[in-house]
Amino acid sequence: MDDLKRAKRDWEATTVAKVISRFPERRERFETLSGLPLERIYTPADVETDYLADLGFPGQYPFTRGVQPTMYRGRLWTMRQYAGYATAEESNARYKYLLSQGQTGLSIAFDLPTQIGYDADDPLAEGEVGKVGVSISSLDDMRVLFDGIPLDKVSTSMTINAPAAILLAMYVAIAKEQGVAPRLLRGTVQNDILKEYIARGTYIFPPRPSMRLVTDLFRYCAAEVPKWNTISISGYHIREAGSTAVQEVAFTLANGIAYVQAAIEAGLDVDTFGPRLSFFFNAHNDFLEEIAKFRAARRLWARIMRERFQARNPRSWRLRFHTQTAGCTLTAQQPENNVVRVTLQALAAVLGGTQSLHTNSRDEALWLPTEDSVRIALRTQQIIAHESGVANTVDPLAGSYLIEHLTDEIERRAADYIERIDGMGGALAAIEQGFIQREIANAAYRYQQAVESREQIVVGVNAYQIEEDAVNLPRLVVDPAVEARQRARLADLRARRDGARASAALSRISAAARSPDEPLMPLFIAAVEADCTLGEICAVLRREWGEYRPQTTV
């Protein structure tokens, strides 16, 4: 190593210095999007790696190189395009189209009223029904959403958090109607309420009863739906809010620690629920940093689960994750450029070892994506899978001196953040103190400053602009009549259901909410089967637990 270091110094003093005297480098300092400094080159002297301890083999601790021994040589990642809009009928048609085009898993987008527990006929839902996702208020809606889609044949991801348990209850009820046992169901509910307080805002209840809902779902699925991923601990929205890659890893895993601790305190064994934890990350623009980010997150989580929580099942150590390309990087200017951005981001996710992937559509900075746009986004994944060759070997960039250096550096800095959060009393306390929110806001501000000063170039936005008229792309428009149709559907449901049965089901939920040890999931299933609506169930819980009001932070 000493010889190598001397040789590098000689190279810099002679070969490099001679070139720089004639052709200076583009800037004095190079760094990743997260601000990690980048040297001109990296050599073995820059990487202090114990191969077996720090990298190991794919499918073995610490899983740096992948959670499966053969990765994509055995099975490609799940191509799971996030979709949903307007009514259950229209979304059902979109799902069937995507499945016909080669999508291998469903990913459900819900509208804002559904996400925050209001029925489509609630006054607070006015103007938002079906706009950014599908409107689901009752088991009737869920029945239509999955009409003709056999739930024992597909894996379904539902991006739902505060009312996740209620939507899962509907899914289980529909499966039973199809004759599918809950133990055969495969999929994920996001169910990550902590990041809602941090970055996204679709919370309903205060943190502590919300955590009860999370762990109650853990318990139910461990016993009844063993193939279901009970949570998708999400860094995606943290990154969309402006965090760096390091913060995305740190805050996501800190939230994961909080969920594991809460489940243990609720009496669950870590190896009972640990294997079904999953994660959700962003694939951003800094190609090499993103690949290293995924590898660092895998290794750090494996160490946390084995060393901190004493998990003994190797499946509990594995960080399995879904990835979505970065919506925040898409531009309304020259939207065709977004196809290139998404391709690079998707390739980084694959090289980083993702288990499933959503690729954003070119027009999402403007409106909900059209059918043509989502097909291009899906084809992007299929071309990477079948034409690029990157899926033919496991962790192909391992051993790159830069990749290994960045993996080590991201892990080290993320671990430092987690130590600071532990010192505050954990993620929940750090959120209540506003620490995580301030760190993200500061990072977002620094990035925006870099864009406005043109230190960070965004093609088509602050450089390489063109004169553009109105964007000449087809547009998906949600019919305003959707809201009226959903209101009418709910009125009909309430008129024909057994009112006494529905009222009794809601009363049982109210009593259970006051008893901290009473299981809630079976009561939710009984309630939706009695045609209680999402809004009615959430209203009961609002009365018992109250609503969360964020503290003002400076």
Secondary structure by P-SEA (a helix, b strand, c coil): caaaaaaaaaaaacaaaaaaaccccccccccccccccccccccccccccccccccccccccccccccccccccccccccccccccccaaaaaaaaaaaaaacccbbbbbbccccccccccccccccccccccbbbbccaaaaaaaacccccccbbbbbccccaaaaaaaaaaaaaaaaccccccbbbbbcccaaaaacccccccccaaaaaaaaaaaaaaaaccccccccccccaaaaaaacccaaaaaaaaaaaaaaaaaaaaaaccccccccccccbbbbbccaaaaaaaaaaaaaaaaaaaaaccccccccccccccbbbbccccccccccccaaaaaaaaaaaaaaaacccbbbbbccccccccccaaaaaaaaaaaaaaacccccccccccccccaaaaaaaaaaaaaaaaaaaaaaaaccaaaaaaaaaaaaaaaaaaaaaaaaaaacccccccccccccccccccbbbbbcccaaaaaaaaaaaaaaaccaaaaaaaaaaaaaaaaaccccccaaaaaaaaaacccaaaaaaaaaaabbbbbbcccc
